[in-house]
Amino acid sequence: MADIDFPEDLIKLERTAWAEIQAGSLTVPTALAVHEGIGAFVRQAKEAGTVVDRYAVEMGLKKRVRHAEPEAA
């Protein structure tokens, strides 16, 4: 799968959700915001003529946030 260029606002939403998950306090509004953000991203990509799979987008976003490589010093 090719790397997906996620918008920063979607990455921020997923980071918030991941922090809440780790703290055991994920809220419905946070989960819904991520869900809706992914949906909007997929719709925008399709409107731009790019074929994207929602599942691949969601998994790619989770991988980007949850398994990020450490930044070089």
PyMOL Python script that loads the backbone (N, CA, C, O; Angstrom):
from pymol import cmd

cmd.read_pdbstr("""\
ATOM      1  N   MET A   1       0.844  -1.178   0.000  1.00  0.00           N
ATOM      2  CA  MET A   1       0.000   0.000   0.000  1.00  0.00           C
ATOM      3  C   MET A   1       0.883   1.233   0.000  1.00  0.00           C
ATOM      4  O   MET A   1       1.851   1.310   0.757  1.00  0.00           O
ATOM      5  N   ALA A   2       0.559   2.178  -0.831  1.00  0.00           N
ATOM      6  CA  ALA A   2       1.307   3.423  -0.906  1.00  0.00           C
ATOM      7  C   ALA A   2       1.048   4.263   0.340  1.00  0.00           C
ATOM      8  O   ALA A   2      -0.005   4.157   0.969  1.00  0.00           O
ATOM      9  N   ASP A   3       2.017   5.089   0.682  1.00  0.00           N
ATOM     10  CA  ASP A   3       1.823   5.987   1.818  1.00  0.00           C
ATOM     11  C   ASP A   3       0.716   6.982   1.489  1.00  0.00           C
ATOM     12  O   ASP A   3       0.624   7.489   0.371  1.00  0.00           O
ATOM     13  N   ILE A   4      -0.106   7.244   2.470  1.00  0.00           N
ATOM     14  CA  ILE A   4      -1.217   8.177   2.297  1.00  0.00           C
ATOM     15  C   ILE A   4      -0.814   9.495   2.939  1.00  0.00           C
ATOM     16  O   ILE A   4      -0.278   9.519   4.047  1.00  0.00           O
ATOM     17  N   ASP A   5      -1.070  10.574   2.245  1.00  0.00           N
ATOM     18  CA  ASP A   5      -0.748  11.906   2.754  1.00  0.00           C
ATOM     19  C   ASP A   5      -1.950  12.413   3.552  1.00  0.00           C
ATOM     20  O   ASP A   5      -2.865  13.024   2.999  1.00  0.00           O
ATOM     21  N   PHE A   6      -1.931  12.148   4.859  1.00  0.00           N
ATOM     22  CA  PHE A   6      -3.040  12.542   5.723  1.00  0.00           C
ATOM     23  C   PHE A   6      -2.951  14.023   6.072  1.00  0.00           C
ATOM     24  O   PHE A   6      -1.859  14.541   6.304  1.00  0.00           O
ATOM     25  N   PRO A   7      -4.096  14.709   6.111  1.00  0.00           N
ATOM     26  CA  PRO A   7      -4.084  16.107   6.561  1.00  0.00           C
ATOM     27  C   PRO A   7      -3.781  16.149   8.065  1.00  0.00           C
ATOM     28  O   PRO A   7      -4.129  15.233   8.809  1.00  0.00           O
ATOM     29  N   GLU A   8      -3.140  17.209   8.481  1.00  0.00           N
ATOM     30  CA  GLU A   8      -2.718  17.339   9.882  1.00  0.00           C
ATOM     31  C   GLU A   8      -3.894  17.301  10.847  1.00  0.00           C
ATOM     32  O   GLU A   8      -3.761  16.779  11.954  1.00  0.00           O
ATOM     33  N   ASP A   9      -5.050  17.845  10.450  1.00  0.00           N
ATOM     34  CA  ASP A   9      -6.197  17.830  11.369  1.00  0.00           C
ATOM     35  C   ASP A   9      -6.700  16.412  11.631  1.00  0.00           C
ATOM     36  O   ASP A   9      -7.160  16.117  12.733  1.00  0.00           O
ATOM     37  N   LEU A  10      -6.618  15.535  10.635  1.00  0.00           N
ATOM     38  CA  LEU A  10      -7.026  14.144  10.816  1.00  0.00           C
ATOM     39  C   LEU A  10      -6.021  13.406  11.708  1.00  0.00           C
ATOM     40  O   LEU A  10      -6.414  12.589  12.541  1.00  0.00           O
ATOM     41  N   ILE A  11      -4.758  13.688  11.538  1.00  0.00           N
ATOM     42  CA  ILE A  11      -3.730  13.086  12.392  1.00  0.00           C
ATOM     43  C   ILE A  11      -3.941  13.531  13.841  1.00  0.00           C
ATOM     44  O   ILE A  11      -3.818  12.727  14.765  1.00  0.00           O
ATOM     45  N   LYS A  12      -4.256  14.798  14.032  1.00  0.00           N
ATOM     46  CA  LYS A  12      -4.495  15.328  15.381  1.00  0.00           C
ATOM     47  C   LYS A  12      -5.697  14.637  16.023  1.00  0.00           C
ATOM     48  O   LYS A  12      -5.650  14.295  17.205  1.00  0.00           O
ATOM     49  N   LEU A  13      -6.767  14.427  15.263  1.00  0.00           N
ATOM     50  CA  LEU A  13      -7.938  13.725  15.794  1.00  0.00           C
ATOM     51  C   LEU A  13      -7.578  12.311  16.238  1.00  0.00           C
ATOM     52  O   LEU A  13      -7.981  11.870  17.314  1.00  0.00           O
ATOM     53  N   GLU A  14      -6.820  11.607  15.407  1.00  0.00           N
ATOM     54  CA  GLU A  14      -6.426  10.235  15.751  1.00  0.00           C
ATOM     55  C   GLU A  14      -5.496  10.218  16.958  1.00  0.00           C
ATOM     56  O   GLU A  14      -5.582   9.314  17.789  1.00  0.00           O
ATOM     57  N   ARG A  15      -4.613  11.200  17.065  1.00  0.00           N
ATOM     58  CA  ARG A  15      -3.732  11.279  18.250  1.00  0.00           C
ATOM     59  C   ARG A  15      -4.556  11.472  19.520  1.00  0.00           C
ATOM     60  O   ARG A  15      -4.268  10.870  20.554  1.00  0.00           O
ATOM     61  N   THR A  16      -5.581  12.316  19.432  1.00  0.00           N
ATOM     62  CA  THR A  16      -6.447  12.540  20.587  1.00  0.00           C
ATOM     63  C   THR A  16      -7.167  11.251  20.963  1.00  0.00           C
ATOM     64  O   THR A  16      -7.233  10.890  22.138  1.00  0.00           O
ATOM     65  N   ALA A  17      -7.705  10.562  19.967  1.00  0.00           N
ATOM     66  CA  ALA A  17      -8.404   9.301  20.226  1.00  0.00           C
ATOM     67  C   ALA A  17      -7.455   8.270  20.824  1.00  0.00           C
ATOM     68  O   ALA A  17      -7.825   7.564  21.763  1.00  0.00           O
ATOM     69  N   TRP A  18      -6.252   8.173  20.302  1.00  0.00           N
ATOM     70  CA  TRP A  18      -5.280   7.193  20.800  1.00  0.00           C
ATOM     71  C   TRP A  18      -4.909   7.500  22.248  1.00  0.00           C
ATOM     72  O   TRP A  18      -4.788   6.583  23.060  1.00  0.00           O
ATOM     73  N   ALA A  19      -4.728   8.773  22.581  1.00  0.00           N
ATOM     74  CA  ALA A  19      -4.419   9.159  23.960  1.00  0.00           C
ATOM     75  C   ALA A  19      -5.573   8.780  24.890  1.00  0.00           C
ATOM     76  O   ALA A  19      -5.353   8.295  26.000  1.00  0.00           O
ATOM     77  N   GLU A  20      -6.798   9.005  24.428  1.00  0.00           N
ATOM     78  CA  GLU A  20      -7.964   8.641  25.242  1.00  0.00           C
ATOM     79  C   GLU A  20      -8.068   7.129  25.398  1.00  0.00           C
ATOM     80  O   GLU A  20      -8.403   6.639  26.477  1.00  0.00           O
ATOM     81  N   ILE A  21      -7.787   6.390  24.338  1.00  0.00           N
ATOM     82  CA  ILE A  21      -7.813   4.921  24.414  1.00  0.00           C
ATOM     83  C   ILE A  21      -6.799   4.442  25.442  1.00  0.00           C
ATOM     84  O   ILE A  21      -7.115   3.599  26.281  1.00  0.00           O
ATOM     85  N   GLN A  22      -5.595   4.969  25.382  1.00  0.00           N
ATOM     86  CA  GLN A  22      -4.545   4.552  26.308  1.00  0.00           C
ATOM     87  C   GLN A  22      -4.896   4.897  27.756  1.00  0.00           C
ATOM     88  O   GLN A  22      -4.505   4.184  28.681  1.00  0.00           O
ATOM     89  N   ALA A  23      -5.628   5.982  27.947  1.00  0.00           N
ATOM     90  CA  ALA A  23      -6.033   6.398  29.290  1.00  0.00           C
ATOM     91  C   ALA A  23      -7.318   5.697  29.742  1.00  0.00           C
ATOM     92  O   ALA A  23      -7.748   5.850  30.885  1.00  0.00           O
ATOM     93  N   GLY A  24      -7.921   4.933  28.841  1.00  0.00           N
ATOM     94  CA  GLY A  24      -9.175   4.252  29.163  1.00  0.00           C
ATOM     95  C   GLY A  24     -10.357   5.201  29.234  1.00  0.00           C
ATOM     96  O   GLY A  24     -11.320   4.963  29.962  1.00  0.00           O
ATOM     97  N   SER A  25     -10.270   6.293  28.460  1.00  0.00           N
ATOM     98  CA  SER A  25     -11.336   7.298  28.550  1.00  0.00           C
ATOM     99  C   SER A  25     -11.827   7.778  27.184  1.00  0.00           C
ATOM    100  O   SER A  25     -12.230   8.932  27.037  1.00  0.00           O
ATOM    101  N   LEU A  26     -11.792   6.894  26.191  1.00  0.00           N
ATOM    102  CA  LEU A  26     -12.269   7.287  24.859  1.00  0.00           C
ATOM    103  C   LEU A  26     -13.738   7.668  24.939  1.00  0.00           C
ATOM    104  O   LEU A  26     -14.559   6.924  25.476  1.00  0.00           O
ATOM    105  N   THR A  27     -14.057   8.840  24.396  1.00  0.00           N
ATOM    106  CA  THR A  27     -15.441   9.316  24.418  1.00  0.00           C
ATOM    107  C   THR A  27     -16.084   9.104  23.049  1.00  0.00           C
ATOM    108  O   THR A  27     -15.403   8.995  22.029  1.00  0.00           O
ATOM    109  N   VAL A  28     -17.398   9.051  23.058  1.00  0.00           N
ATOM    110  CA  VAL A  28     -18.140   8.916  21.807  1.00  0.00           C
ATOM    111  C   VAL A  28     -17.864  10.101  20.882  1.00  0.00           C
ATOM    112  O   VAL A  28     -17.653   9.890  19.687  1.00  0.00           O
ATOM    113  N   PRO A  29     -17.858  11.341  21.385  1.00  0.00           N
ATOM    114  CA  PRO A  29     -17.582  12.462  20.492  1.00  0.00           C
ATOM    115  C   PRO A  29     -16.204  12.367  19.816  1.00  0.00           C
ATOM    116  O   PRO A  29     -16.065  12.716  18.644  1.00  0.00           O
ATOM    117  N   THR A  30     -15.205  11.904  20.541  1.00  0.00           N
ATOM    118  CA  THR A  30     -13.876  11.769  19.944  1.00  0.00           C
ATOM    119  C   THR A  30     -13.875  10.682  18.880  1.00  0.00           C
ATOM    120  O   THR A  30     -13.362  10.887  17.780  1.00  0.00           O
ATOM    121  N   ALA A  31     -14.446   9.532  19.201  1.00  0.00           N
ATOM    122  CA  ALA A  31     -14.509   8.426  18.239  1.00  0.00           C
ATOM    123  C   ALA A  31     -15.305   8.840  17.001  1.00  0.00           C
ATOM    124  O   ALA A  31     -14.920   8.511  15.879  1.00  0.00           O
ATOM    125  N   LEU A  32     -16.396   9.550  17.197  1.00  0.00           N
ATOM    126  CA  LEU A  32     -17.217  10.007  16.084  1.00  0.00           C
ATOM    127  C   LEU A  32     -16.463  11.017  15.217  1.00  0.00           C
ATOM    128  O   LEU A  32     -16.574  10.994  13.991  1.00  0.00           O
ATOM    129  N   ALA A  33     -15.704  11.892  15.852  1.00  0.00           N
ATOM    130  CA  ALA A  33     -14.934  12.884  15.095  1.00  0.00           C
ATOM    131  C   ALA A  33     -13.912  12.200  14.188  1.00  0.00           C
ATOM    132  O   ALA A  33     -13.725  12.609  13.042  1.00  0.00           O
ATOM    133  N   VAL A  34     -13.257  11.167  14.696  1.00  0.00           N
ATOM    134  CA  VAL A  34     -12.290  10.430  13.867  1.00  0.00           C
ATOM    135  C   VAL A  34     -13.026   9.722  12.738  1.00  0.00           C
ATOM    136  O   VAL A  34     -12.602   9.782  11.583  1.00  0.00           O
ATOM    137  N   HIS A  35     -14.109   9.064  13.062  1.00  0.00           N
ATOM    138  CA  HIS A  35     -14.912   8.348  12.060  1.00  0.00           C
ATOM    139  C   HIS A  35     -15.367   9.292  10.940  1.00  0.00           C
ATOM    140  O   HIS A  35     -15.238   8.978   9.757  1.00  0.00           O
ATOM    141  N   GLU A  36     -15.894  10.437  11.331  1.00  0.00           N
ATOM    142  CA  GLU A  36     -16.361  11.411  10.338  1.00  0.00           C
ATOM    143  C   GLU A  36     -15.198  12.013   9.554  1.00  0.00           C
ATOM    144  O   GLU A  36     -15.332  12.282   8.360  1.00  0.00           O
ATOM    145  N   GLY A  37     -14.063  12.225  10.209  1.00  0.00           N
ATOM    146  CA  GLY A  37     -12.885  12.756   9.527  1.00  0.00           C
ATOM    147  C   GLY A  37     -12.369  11.808   8.459  1.00  0.00           C
ATOM    148  O   GLY A  37     -11.984  12.231   7.369  1.00  0.00           O
ATOM    149  N   ILE A  38     -12.365  10.535   8.780  1.00  0.00           N
ATOM    150  CA  ILE A  38     -11.933   9.530   7.800  1.00  0.00           C
ATOM    151  C   ILE A  38     -12.915   9.504   6.631  1.00  0.00           C
ATOM    152  O   ILE A  38     -12.503   9.446   5.472  1.00  0.00           O
ATOM    153  N   GLY A  39     -14.202   9.547   6.932  1.00  0.00           N
ATOM    154  CA  GLY A  39     -15.218   9.561   5.873  1.00  0.00           C
ATOM    155  C   GLY A  39     -15.052  10.753   4.948  1.00  0.00           C
ATOM    156  O   GLY A  39     -15.140  10.617   3.727  1.00  0.00           O
ATOM    157  N   ALA A  40     -14.811  11.921   5.528  1.00  0.00           N
ATOM    158  CA  ALA A  40     -14.613  13.129   4.718  1.00  0.00           C
ATOM    159  C   ALA A  40     -13.362  13.002   3.862  1.00  0.00           C
ATOM    160  O   ALA A  40     -13.362  13.407   2.699  1.00  0.00           O
ATOM    161  N   PHE A  41     -12.305  12.448   4.419  1.00  0.00           N
ATOM    162  CA  PHE A  41     -11.060  12.264   3.673  1.00  0.00           C
ATOM    163  C   PHE A  41     -11.290  11.347   2.473  1.00  0.00           C
ATOM    164  O   PHE A  41     -10.834  11.632   1.366  1.00  0.00           O
ATOM    165  N   VAL A  42     -11.995  10.255   2.702  1.00  0.00           N
ATOM    166  CA  VAL A  42     -12.280   9.295   1.626  1.00  0.00           C
ATOM    167  C   VAL A  42     -13.147   9.940   0.544  1.00  0.00           C
ATOM    168  O   VAL A  42     -12.888   9.764  -0.646  1.00  0.00           O
ATOM    169  N   ARG A  43     -14.180  10.689   0.958  1.00  0.00           N
ATOM    170  CA  ARG A  43     -15.048  11.359  -0.022  1.00  0.00           C
ATOM    171  C   ARG A  43     -14.269  12.374  -0.857  1.00  0.00           C
ATOM    172  O   ARG A  43     -14.438  12.439  -2.075  1.00  0.00           O
ATOM    173  N   GLN A  44     -13.420  13.163  -0.207  1.00  0.00           N
ATOM    174  CA  GLN A  44     -12.624  14.159  -0.928  1.00  0.00           C
ATOM    175  C   GLN A  44     -11.676  13.486  -1.915  1.00  0.00           C
ATOM    176  O   GLN A  44     -11.490  13.975  -3.029  1.00  0.00           O
ATOM    177  N   ALA A  45     -11.086  12.383  -1.517  1.00  0.00           N
ATOM    178  CA  ALA A  45     -10.182  11.674  -2.418  1.00  0.00           C
ATOM    179  C   ALA A  45     -10.946  11.145  -3.633  1.00  0.00           C
ATOM    180  O   ALA A  45     -10.468  11.250  -4.763  1.00  0.00           O
ATOM    181  N   LYS A  46     -12.114  10.584  -3.405  1.00  0.00           N
ATOM    182  CA  LYS A  46     -12.924  10.056  -4.513  1.00  0.00           C
ATOM    183  C   LYS A  46     -13.368  11.175  -5.446  1.00  0.00           C
ATOM    184  O   LYS A  46     -13.375  11.008  -6.666  1.00  0.00           O
ATOM    185  N   GLU A  47     -13.743  12.327  -4.866  1.00  0.00           N
ATOM    186  CA  GLU A  47     -14.151  13.471  -5.688  1.00  0.00           C
ATOM    187  C   GLU A  47     -12.987  13.985  -6.530  1.00  0.00           C
ATOM    188  O   GLU A  47     -13.195  14.537  -7.610  1.00  0.00           O
ATOM    189  N   ALA A  48     -11.774  13.807  -6.040  1.00  0.00           N
ATOM    190  CA  ALA A  48     -10.583  14.234  -6.773  1.00  0.00           C
ATOM    191  C   ALA A  48     -10.130  13.172  -7.778  1.00  0.00           C
ATOM    192  O   ALA A  48      -9.133  13.354  -8.477  1.00  0.00           O
ATOM    193  N   GLY A  49     -10.873  12.060  -7.842  1.00  0.00           N
ATOM    194  CA  GLY A  49     -10.562  11.019  -8.811  1.00  0.00           C
ATOM    195  C   GLY A  49      -9.574   9.975  -8.323  1.00  0.00           C
ATOM    196  O   GLY A  49      -9.059   9.188  -9.117  1.00  0.00           O
ATOM    197  N   THR A  50      -9.307   9.962  -7.029  1.00  0.00           N
ATOM    198  CA  THR A  50      -8.388   8.981  -6.458  1.00  0.00           C
ATOM    199  C   THR A  50      -9.184   7.845  -5.844  1.00  0.00           C
ATOM    200  O   THR A  50     -10.105   8.074  -5.059  1.00  0.00           O
ATOM    201  N   VAL A  51      -8.832   6.637  -6.197  1.00  0.00           N
ATOM    202  CA  VAL A  51      -9.509   5.472  -5.640  1.00  0.00           C
ATOM    203  C   VAL A  51      -8.861   5.165  -4.292  1.00  0.00           C
ATOM    204  O   VAL A  51      -7.663   4.891  -4.219  1.00  0.00           O
ATOM    205  N   VAL A  52      -9.652   5.214  -3.238  1.00  0.00           N
ATOM    206  CA  VAL A  52      -9.154   4.896  -1.907  1.00  0.00           C
ATOM    207  C   VAL A  52     -10.094   3.921  -1.225  1.00  0.00           C
ATOM    208  O   VAL A  52     -11.302   3.925  -1.461  1.00  0.00           O
ATOM    209  N   ASP A  53      -9.530   3.107  -0.398  1.00  0.00           N
ATOM    210  CA  ASP A  53     -10.286   2.136   0.370  1.00  0.00           C
ATOM    211  C   ASP A  53     -10.376   2.653   1.803  1.00  0.00           C
ATOM    212  O   ASP A  53      -9.351   2.915   2.431  1.00  0.00           O
ATOM    213  N   ARG A  54     -11.576   2.800   2.316  1.00  0.00           N
ATOM    214  CA  ARG A  54     -11.764   3.350   3.663  1.00  0.00           C
ATOM    215  C   ARG A  54     -10.976   2.551   4.697  1.00  0.00           C
ATOM    216  O   ARG A  54     -10.361   3.125   5.595  1.00  0.00           O
ATOM    217  N   TYR A  55     -10.997   1.243   4.570  1.00  0.00           N
ATOM    218  CA  TYR A  55     -10.266   0.397   5.508  1.00  0.00           C
ATOM    219  C   TYR A  55      -8.769   0.703   5.451  1.00  0.00           C
ATOM    220  O   TYR A  55      -8.122   0.809   6.493  1.00  0.00           O
ATOM    221  N   ALA A  56      -8.216   0.844   4.257  1.00  0.00           N
ATOM    222  CA  ALA A  56      -6.796   1.151   4.109  1.00  0.00           C
ATOM    223  C   ALA A  56      -6.467   2.515   4.700  1.00  0.00           C
ATOM    224  O   ALA A  56      -5.407   2.699   5.299  1.00  0.00           O
ATOM    225  N   VAL A  57      -7.375   3.467   4.533  1.00  0.00           N
ATOM    226  CA  VAL A  57      -7.169   4.803   5.107  1.00  0.00           C
ATOM    227  C   VAL A  57      -7.151   4.709   6.624  1.00  0.00           C
ATOM    228  O   VAL A  57      -6.261   5.261   7.271  1.00  0.00           O
ATOM    229  N   GLU A  58      -8.128   4.014   7.195  1.00  0.00           N
ATOM    230  CA  GLU A  58      -8.199   3.906   8.651  1.00  0.00           C
ATOM    231  C   GLU A  58      -6.975   3.182   9.220  1.00  0.00           C
ATOM    232  O   GLU A  58      -6.395   3.626  10.211  1.00  0.00           O
ATOM    233  N   MET A  59      -6.589   2.086   8.602  1.00  0.00           N
ATOM    234  CA  MET A  59      -5.429   1.347   9.096  1.00  0.00           C
ATOM    235  C   MET A  59      -4.134   2.144   8.920  1.00  0.00           C
ATOM    236  O   MET A  59      -3.256   2.105   9.782  1.00  0.00           O
ATOM    237  N   GLY A  60      -4.020   2.858   7.815  1.00  0.00           N
ATOM    238  CA  GLY A  60      -2.843   3.684   7.581  1.00  0.00           C
ATOM    239  C   GLY A  60      -2.730   4.812   8.596  1.00  0.00           C
ATOM    240  O   GLY A  60      -1.636   5.142   9.054  1.00  0.00           O
ATOM    241  N   LEU A  61      -3.865   5.399   8.943  1.00  0.00           N
ATOM    242  CA  LEU A  61      -3.883   6.471   9.938  1.00  0.00           C
ATOM    243  C   LEU A  61      -3.491   5.937  11.306  1.00  0.00           C
ATOM    244  O   LEU A  61      -2.691   6.553  12.010  1.00  0.00           O
ATOM    245  N   LYS A  62      -4.046   4.803  11.681  1.00  0.00           N
ATOM    246  CA  LYS A  62      -3.697   4.196  12.969  1.00  0.00           C
ATOM    247  C   LYS A  62      -2.206   3.865  13.015  1.00  0.00           C
ATOM    248  O   LYS A  62      -1.541   4.123  14.019  1.00  0.00           O
ATOM    249  N   LYS A  63      -1.689   3.302  11.947  1.00  0.00           N
ATOM    250  CA  LYS A  63      -0.266   2.966  11.900  1.00  0.00           C
ATOM    251  C   LYS A  63       0.585   4.228  12.031  1.00  0.00           C
ATOM    252  O   LYS A  63       1.576   4.247  12.761  1.00  0.00           O
ATOM    253  N   ARG A  64       0.191   5.265  11.324  1.00  0.00           N
ATOM    254  CA  ARG A  64       0.954   6.528  11.366  1.00  0.00           C
ATOM    255  C   ARG A  64       1.019   7.089  12.773  1.00  0.00           C
ATOM    256  O   ARG A  64       2.070   7.558  13.208  1.00  0.00           O
ATOM    257  N   VAL A  65      -0.111   7.044  13.496  1.00  0.00           N
ATOM    258  CA  VAL A  65      -0.165   7.632  14.832  1.00  0.00           C
ATOM    259  C   VAL A  65       0.373   6.684  15.896  1.00  0.00           C
ATOM    260  O   VAL A  65       1.147   7.098  16.759  1.00  0.00           O
ATOM    261  N   ARG A  66      -0.024   5.430  15.845  1.00  0.00           N
ATOM    262  CA  ARG A  66       0.307   4.494  16.923  1.00  0.00           C
ATOM    263  C   ARG A  66       1.677   3.852  16.792  1.00  0.00           C
ATOM    264  O   ARG A  66       2.241   3.378  17.778  1.00  0.00           O
ATOM    265  N   HIS A  67       2.203   3.835  15.602  1.00  0.00           N
ATOM    266  CA  HIS A  67       3.502   3.193  15.388  1.00  0.00           C
ATOM    267  C   HIS A  67       4.450   4.136  14.652  1.00  0.00           C
ATOM    268  O   HIS A  67       5.214   3.725  13.779  1.00  0.00           O
ATOM    269  N   ALA A  68       4.378   5.391  15.023  1.00  0.00           N
ATOM    270  CA  ALA A  68       5.214   6.408  14.369  1.00  0.00           C
ATOM    271  C   ALA A  68       6.697   6.135  14.651  1.00  0.00           C
ATOM    272  O   ALA A  68       7.083   5.742  15.752  1.00  0.00           O
ATOM    273  N   GLU A  69       7.495   6.356  13.630  1.00  0.00           N
ATOM    274  CA  GLU A  69       8.935   6.214  13.821  1.00  0.00           C
ATOM    275  C   GLU A  69       9.432   7.421  14.597  1.00  0.00           C
ATOM    276  O   GLU A  69       8.947   8.536  14.402  1.00  0.00           O
ATOM    277  N   PRO A  70      10.410   7.196  15.487  1.00  0.00           N
ATOM    278  CA  PRO A  70      10.940   8.338  16.253  1.00  0.00           C
ATOM    279  C   PRO A  70      11.581   9.375  15.326  1.00  0.00           C
ATOM    280  O   PRO A  70      12.202   9.044  14.316  1.00  0.00           O
ATOM    281  N   GLU A  71      11.407  10.634  15.708  1.00  0.00           N
ATOM    282  CA  GLU A  71      11.973  11.712  14.909  1.00  0.00           C
ATOM    283  C   GLU A  71      13.492  11.750  15.091  1.00  0.00           C
ATOM    284  O   GLU A  71      14.005  11.510  16.185  1.00  0.00           O
ATOM    285  N   ALA A  72      14.201  12.054  14.002  1.00  0.00           N
ATOM    286  CA  ALA A  72      15.661  12.144  14.061  1.00  0.00           C
ATOM    287  C   ALA A  72      16.054  13.374  14.870  1.00  0.00           C
ATOM    288  O   ALA A  72      15.388  14.408  14.812  1.00  0.00           O
ATOM    289  N   ALA A  73      17.131  13.251  15.616  1.00  0.00           N
ATOM    290  CA  ALA A  73      17.577  14.361  16.458  1.00  0.00           C
ATOM    291  C   ALA A  73      18.351  15.383  15.662  1.00  0.00           C
ATOM    292  O   ALA A  73      18.802  16.385  16.216  1.00  0.00           O
TER     293      ALA A  73
END
""", "prot")
cmd.dss("prot")
cmd.show_as("cartoon", "prot")
cmd.util.cbc("prot")
cmd.orient("prot")
